[in-house]
Amino acid sequence: MSQTNAYQGQRAVVLDTETTGLDPLTGDRVIEVAAVELINLMPTGREVRWLIDPERDIPADSSRIHGFTNSDVVGAPKFAEIAQAMLDFLGDAEIVAHNAPFDYGFLDAELFRCGRPPLPRTRMVDSLMLAKKRFPGMPNSLDALCRRFDIDLSQRTTHNALLDVKLLAQVYLELMGGRQTGLALTATAGAAPIAEIAGLQGARTVRLIEASEAEVAAHAAFLKKLKEPLWLKPPFAEAAAE
C-alpha cells in the first residue's frame, strides 16, 4: 500500500513504542506499545495500548524519559502474550511511526524472540523523514512539529506511547496535506463509507466530497494558469489520475 493510497482513504496505523533503552541488540526491550487506527488520515476511535513486562530492569535514565519504573510493569504481560493481538490490530495497514526504523527494530527483535517474522519494511512510513523533506534543516521532533502545526502539547510531560501516537496522528494529517481530508476533485464509482470517528478534538464524521464535472474542468483550467501548481504534484497528481 502506498502513501498515496493512504491519503485517498485507506487504512493506516500510527504506532509508538517505549523501551528500556536505545538498542535491542544489546538487550534492551519493549515496555509499551500503543497504536491508533486511521481511515482517510483521520482517527476512527480504535486504539490499543499494552504495558509489557520487559523481563529485565528498567534503567533510571529510561524511566526519566517515559516515566515507567520496574514497579509499573509488575504483573504486566510479556511481549509474546500480546504479539498476536498487536499483529491483528496492525493487519495489513501501513504503519506510521516517528523515526520508524527505531520502533521497527525493537518490534522485529521482540517478534524474533517469539519465532515470528519481522514487520514488512514495505509498510513502513517514517513521519520523521516526511517532516525532514518538508522542513529541511529545521527541528522535526514530535514536539517541534506539534508546535509548528499548533497542536496542543500540554499533556505531554513524558513520552507516553498512547499520547504520542494521538499527537503523531494529528502531525501526520498535517504532513499529508492538512485537515481537508476527504476532499477529492475526481468522481468515484461509489461514495466512500461514512465513518464515525472520535478525533482528538471531539467526534467528527468523515464524508467524501466530490466535485461535479464542471467544477473539475474549471479547476483544470485554473491550474494551467499557475506555475508548478501543488495539485499536479504527488500525492495529489496520483489521486487525480485514479
Summary of the structure (lengths in Angstrom):
residues: 242
radius of gyration: 19.7
end to end distance: 14.8
largest distance: 64.6
contacts: 699
relative contact order: 0.16
helix: 41%
strand: 21%
